[in-house]
Amino acid sequence: MFRALVVEKDEDGKTRAGVQEIGEDRLPEGDVTVAVEYSTVNYKDGLCIGPGGGLVRKYPHVPGIDFAGVVETSEDGRYRPGDKVVLTGWRVGEVHWGGYAEKARVKADWLVPLPEGLTTRQAMAVGTAGFTAMLAVMALEDHGLKAGAGPVLVTGAAGGVGSVAVAVLSALGHEVAAVTGRPETGDYLKELGASRIVAREEIAETVKRPLEAETWAGCVDAVGGAMLARVLGQMKYGASVAAVGLAGGAALPATVIPFLLRGVNLLGIDSVMQPYENRVRAWKRIAEVLPMDRLEAMVVPAVLEDLPRLGGDILKGQVRGRVVVDVKG
């Protein structure tokens, strides 16, 4: 028997989440069984803990879209008992039972070996949000971003993706401008490496002019909507925006002018179905460049019993940094 956060749905369609003891025979099919040590709280987790958001197909359900732990048993030659592994994406925690449990069973193809230099706790301090942030930074680099080219904007900077993006970009030598709607997070963002705090209201609305002054050498955007449209018109010639989220809405009230007259690139970042080789590349870069002291400054510790509350908090935008869930705590 082991402990898990189980979400159930009643006949009226209402969901409830609570910690239960369940048997290993209830785990889904898979090649590898992992003793989970840590997980995190992401926006999708909040949806799956609560009403489901259309992500959960079948109840009862165990959420948790990422986890890190130690292999217990494996039917795949790539992994042996004792190997440390990390999992993000592949709709684990949505369609497939996830990491909010002391054990998880998944396909071997979904796992990545934990890179040298990272503990399982640190891997989940990074988590899906930090993994996504690194994918965004690598995409900007692949499209020409270099330190010294000018300030790099990070929107939604106090959130999970934004926090790691600020820390990574700063560690790589970039001048980072962090956008936040919460003034009280200014000191936190400066500790992560931001050199400038931009109030959300300064950049949240579109303007009639399709182009403004060339300001940003790159951007990691977690907001979308009107803010992304505004940012596109402020990019330097040939610069790129890596789009990772839609906290401000899915609609994009923009024109094609920044693409045509300034050669701006809009790069879509998906972490769910990312190919294995790029996953390994991203995790290796994380281990190499992310300052562990700054990573620790982002961490908010939690245990399984905290998850129903935290799931609601993250949907309201009330979670700062990276929640690390000790599933055995």
C-alpha positions as CSV (number, residue, x, y, z in Angstrom):
1,M,0.0,0.0,0.0
2,F,1.1,3.6,-0.6
3,R,-0.3,7.1,-0.2
4,A,-1.7,9.1,-3.1
5,L,-3.8,12.2,-3.7
6,V,-6.9,10.8,-5.3
7,V,-9.5,12.9,-7.1
8,E,-13.0,11.4,-7.3
9,K,-16.2,12.7,-9.0
10,D,-19.7,12.1,-7.6
11,E,-22.9,11.6,-9.5
12,D,-23.6,15.3,-9.5
13,G,-20.3,15.9,-11.3
14,K,-18.6,17.5,-8.4
15,T,-15.0,16.5,-7.6
16,R,-13.2,16.1,-4.3
17,A,-9.6,15.4,-3.6
18,G,-8.0,13.7,-0.6
19,V,-5.1,11.6,0.4
20,Q,-5.8,7.9,0.4
21,E,-3.9,4.6,0.8
22,I,-4.1,2.5,-2.3
23,G,-2.7,-0.7,-3.6
24,E,-0.1,-1.2,-6.3
25,D,-2.6,-3.2,-8.3
26,R,-4.4,0.0,-9.0
27,L,-1.5,1.6,-10.9
28,P,-2.0,2.0,-14.7
29,E,-0.1,-0.1,-17.2
30,G,3.6,0.8,-18.0
31,D,7.1,-0.5,-18.4
32,V,8.7,1.2,-15.3
33,T,7.5,1.6,-11.7
34,V,9.0,4.6,-9.9
35,A,9.2,5.3,-6.2
36,V,8.3,9.0,-6.5
37,E,10.2,11.4,-4.2
38,Y,9.1,14.8,-5.3
39,S,6.5,16.5,-7.5
40,T,5.4,20.1,-8.1
41,V,2.3,22.2,-8.6
42,N,1.5,23.6,-12.0
43,Y,-1.5,25.3,-13.5
44,K,-2.7,22.1,-15.1
45,D,-2.4,20.4,-11.7
46,G,-4.8,23.0,-10.3
47,L,-7.3,22.1,-13.0
48,C,-6.9,18.4,-12.4
49,I,-7.2,18.6,-8.6
50,G,-10.3,20.7,-9.1
51,P,-13.0,20.5,-11.8
52,G,-10.6,18.8,-14.3
53,G,-10.6,21.6,-16.9
54,G,-11.4,19.0,-19.6
55,L,-8.0,17.4,-19.0
56,V,-9.0,14.4,-16.9
57,R,-10.7,11.6,-18.9
58,K,-11.5,9.1,-16.1
59,Y,-12.1,9.1,-12.4
60,P,-10.8,8.3,-9.8
61,H,-7.6,10.0,-10.9
62,V,-4.2,10.8,-9.5
63,P,-2.9,14.2,-10.7
64,G,0.7,15.4,-10.9
65,I,2.1,16.3,-14.3
66,D,5.7,15.8,-13.3
67,F,7.8,13.9,-10.8
68,A,11.3,12.8,-9.9
69,G,12.2,9.6,-8.1
70,V,14.0,6.2,-8.2
71,V,13.2,3.2,-10.4
72,E,11.8,0.3,-8.5
73,T,11.1,-2.2,-11.3
74,S,11.7,-2.0,-15.0
75,E,10.8,-4.1,-18.0
76,D,12.9,-1.8,-20.3
77,G,16.6,-2.3,-20.6
78,R,17.3,1.5,-20.5
79,Y,16.4,1.7,-16.8
80,R,17.4,-0.4,-13.8
81,P,16.3,-0.4,-10.2
82,G,18.0,2.4,-8.4
83,D,18.2,4.7,-11.4
84,K,17.1,8.3,-10.7
85,V,14.7,9.6,-13.3
86,V,12.5,12.6,-14.0
87,L,9.3,12.9,-15.9
88,T,7.5,15.9,-17.5
89,G,4.7,16.0,-20.0
90,W,3.2,13.2,-22.1
91,R,-0.2,14.0,-20.5
92,V,0.9,12.2,-17.4
93,G,-1.2,13.6,-14.5
94,E,-4.0,14.4,-17.0
95,V,-5.0,11.2,-19.0
96,H,-2.5,9.0,-17.2
97,W,-2.1,8.7,-13.4
98,G,0.7,11.1,-12.3
99,G,3.1,12.1,-9.6
100,Y,1.0,12.9,-6.6
101,A,1.6,9.5,-5.1
102,E,4.5,7.5,-3.6
103,K,4.5,5.3,-6.6
104,A,3.9,5.8,-10.4
105,R,4.0,3.4,-13.3
106,V,4.7,4.9,-16.8
107,K,6.1,4.1,-20.2
108,A,9.9,4.1,-20.3
109,D,9.8,6.4,-23.3
110,W,8.4,9.1,-21.1
111,L,11.3,9.1,-18.6
112,V,14.6,11.0,-18.8
113,P,17.6,10.0,-16.7
114,L,18.3,12.6,-13.9
115,P,21.3,14.6,-15.1
116,E,24.5,14.7,-13.1
117,G,24.5,17.5,-10.6
118,L,20.8,17.5,-9.9
119,T,19.0,15.9,-6.9
120,T,15.4,14.7,-7.3
121,R,14.3,17.6,-5.1
122,Q,16.2,20.2,-7.3
123,A,14.7,18.5,-10.5
124,M,11.2,19.2,-9.1
125,A,12.2,22.7,-8.0
126,V,12.8,23.1,-11.8
127,G,9.8,20.9,-12.8
128,T,7.7,21.3,-15.9
129,A,7.7,25.1,-15.5
130,G,11.5,25.3,-15.4
131,F,11.9,22.8,-18.1
132,T,9.6,24.9,-20.3
133,A,11.6,28.0,-19.4
134,M,14.8,26.3,-20.5
135,L,13.2,25.2,-23.8
136,A,12.2,28.8,-24.4
137,V,15.7,30.1,-23.7
138,M,17.3,27.5,-26.0
139,A,14.8,28.5,-28.7
140,L,15.8,32.2,-28.4
141,E,19.5,31.2,-28.5
142,D,18.9,29.0,-31.6
143,H,17.4,32.1,-33.2
144,G,20.4,34.3,-32.5
145,L,20.0,35.7,-29.0
146,K,23.3,36.5,-27.4
147,A,24.3,38.2,-24.1
148,G,24.9,41.9,-24.6
149,A,22.4,42.3,-27.4
150,G,20.0,44.2,-25.2
151,P,17.4,43.7,-22.4
152,V,15.4,40.4,-22.5
153,L,11.8,40.7,-21.3
154,V,10.1,38.0,-19.2
155,T,6.3,38.4,-18.7
156,G,4.5,36.7,-15.9
157,A,7.9,36.7,-14.2
158,A,6.9,35.8,-10.7
159,G,5.2,32.6,-11.8
160,G,6.9,29.2,-12.2
161,V,8.1,29.5,-15.8
162,G,8.9,33.2,-15.4
163,S,11.0,32.7,-12.2
164,V,13.2,30.1,-13.8
165,A,13.5,32.1,-17.0
166,V,14.7,35.2,-15.1
167,A,17.3,33.1,-13.2
168,V,18.6,31.3,-16.2
169,L,18.8,34.4,-18.5
170,S,20.5,36.4,-15.8
171,A,23.0,33.5,-15.2
172,L,23.8,33.5,-18.9
173,G,24.7,37.2,-18.8
174,H,21.5,38.9,-20.1
175,E,20.0,42.0,-18.7
176,V,16.5,40.9,-17.6
177,A,13.4,43.0,-17.5
178,A,10.7,41.2,-15.4
179,V,7.0,42.0,-15.9
180,T,4.7,41.5,-12.9
181,G,1.3,42.6,-11.7
182,R,2.3,42.0,-8.1
183,P,4.6,44.9,-6.9
184,E,5.4,42.9,-3.7
185,T,7.4,40.4,-5.8
186,G,9.9,43.0,-7.0
187,D,12.6,42.1,-4.4
188,Y,12.1,38.4,-5.1
189,L,12.6,38.9,-8.8
190,K,15.7,41.1,-8.3
191,E,17.1,38.3,-6.1
192,L,16.6,35.9,-9.0
193,G,18.6,38.3,-11.3
194,A,16.2,40.8,-12.7
195,S,17.8,44.2,-13.3
196,R,14.5,46.0,-14.0
197,I,10.9,45.5,-12.8
198,V,8.2,46.4,-15.3
199,A,4.7,47.0,-14.0
200,R,2.1,44.9,-15.8
201,E,0.0,48.0,-16.6
202,E,2.8,49.5,-18.5
203,I,2.6,46.8,-21.1
204,A,-0.7,45.1,-20.7
205,E,-2.8,46.9,-23.4
206,T,-2.4,47.0,-27.1
207,V,-1.9,50.4,-28.8
208,K,-3.0,51.6,-32.2
209,R,0.6,51.8,-33.5
210,P,1.7,48.4,-34.8
211,L,5.3,49.3,-34.1
212,E,6.9,51.1,-31.1
213,A,10.5,51.8,-30.2
214,E,12.8,48.8,-30.6
215,T,13.3,47.8,-27.0
216,W,13.7,44.1,-26.4
217,A,16.4,41.7,-27.7
218,G,14.3,38.8,-26.8
219,C,11.3,37.8,-24.7
220,V,9.9,34.8,-22.8
221,D,6.2,35.3,-22.7
222,A,3.9,33.4,-20.3
223,V,0.9,35.8,-20.7
224,G,-0.2,35.9,-24.4
225,G,-3.2,38.0,-25.3
226,A,-3.0,41.7,-25.5
227,M,0.4,41.8,-23.7
228,L,2.0,39.6,-26.3
229,A,0.6,41.7,-29.1
230,R,2.1,44.8,-27.5
231,V,5.5,43.2,-27.0
232,L,5.7,42.1,-30.6
233,G,5.7,45.7,-31.7
234,Q,8.5,46.5,-29.2
235,M,11.0,43.9,-30.3
236,K,14.3,44.8,-31.9
237,Y,15.0,44.0,-35.5
238,G,15.2,40.2,-36.0
239,A,14.5,39.4,-32.4
240,S,12.3,36.6,-31.1
241,V,9.5,36.0,-28.7
242,A,9.2,32.5,-27.1
243,A,5.5,32.0,-26.3
244,V,5.0,29.6,-23.4
245,G,1.6,30.4,-21.9
246,L,-1.8,32.2,-22.1
247,A,-2.5,33.6,-18.7
248,G,-3.7,36.7,-20.3
249,G,-5.9,35.0,-22.9
250,A,-5.6,32.9,-26.1
251,A,-6.6,35.6,-28.5
252,L,-3.8,37.6,-30.2
253,P,-5.0,41.1,-31.2
254,A,-1.9,41.8,-33.3
255,T,-0.9,42.7,-36.9
256,V,1.6,41.1,-39.1
257,I,3.6,44.3,-39.3
258,P,6.3,43.3,-36.8
259,F,7.0,40.2,-38.7
260,L,7.1,41.9,-42.1
261,L,9.0,45.1,-41.2
262,R,11.2,44.0,-38.4
263,G,11.6,40.3,-39.1
264,V,10.4,39.4,-35.6
265,N,10.0,35.7,-34.8
266,L,7.2,34.2,-32.7
267,L,8.4,30.8,-31.4
268,G,5.9,28.4,-30.0
269,I,7.1,26.3,-27.0
270,D,5.6,23.0,-26.2
271,S,6.9,20.9,-23.4
272,V,4.4,18.1,-23.4
273,M,5.4,16.2,-26.6
274,Q,9.0,17.4,-26.8
275,P,11.3,14.8,-28.5
276,Y,13.5,12.8,-26.2
277,E,16.8,14.3,-27.5
278,N,15.8,17.9,-26.8
279,R,14.5,16.9,-23.4
280,V,18.0,15.5,-22.5
281,R,19.6,18.6,-24.0
282,A,17.3,20.9,-21.9
283,W,17.9,19.0,-18.6
284,K,21.6,19.0,-19.2
285,R,21.6,22.8,-19.7
286,I,19.5,23.2,-16.6
287,A,22.1,21.3,-14.6
288,E,24.9,23.4,-16.1
289,V,23.6,26.9,-15.9
290,L,20.8,27.3,-13.4
291,P,22.2,28.8,-10.1
292,M,21.2,26.4,-7.4
293,D,21.1,29.2,-4.7
294,R,18.6,31.1,-6.9
295,L,16.6,27.9,-7.5
296,E,16.4,27.3,-3.7
297,A,15.1,30.9,-3.3
298,M,12.1,30.0,-5.5
299,V,11.1,26.9,-3.5
300,V,7.9,26.7,-1.5
301,P,7.8,23.3,0.3
302,A,4.6,21.2,0.5
303,V,3.2,17.8,1.2
304,L,0.3,15.8,-0.3
305,E,-2.2,17.1,2.2
306,D,-1.5,20.7,1.0
307,L,-2.4,20.0,-2.6
308,P,-6.2,20.6,-2.6
309,R,-5.5,24.2,-1.2
310,L,-2.6,24.8,-3.5
311,G,-4.5,23.6,-6.5
312,G,-7.1,26.4,-5.9
313,D,-4.4,28.9,-5.2
314,I,-2.5,28.4,-8.4
315,L,-5.7,28.8,-10.5
316,K,-6.2,32.2,-8.8
317,G,-2.6,33.3,-9.6
318,Q,-1.6,33.2,-5.9
319,V,1.4,30.9,-6.1
320,R,4.8,32.4,-6.4
321,G,7.9,30.6,-7.5
322,R,8.1,26.8,-7.4
323,V,6.1,24.6,-5.1
324,V,8.1,21.3,-4.3
325,V,5.9,18.5,-3.0
326,D,7.6,15.9,-0.8
327,V,5.2,13.0,-1.5
328,K,6.7,11.0,1.4
329,G,6.5,13.9,3.8
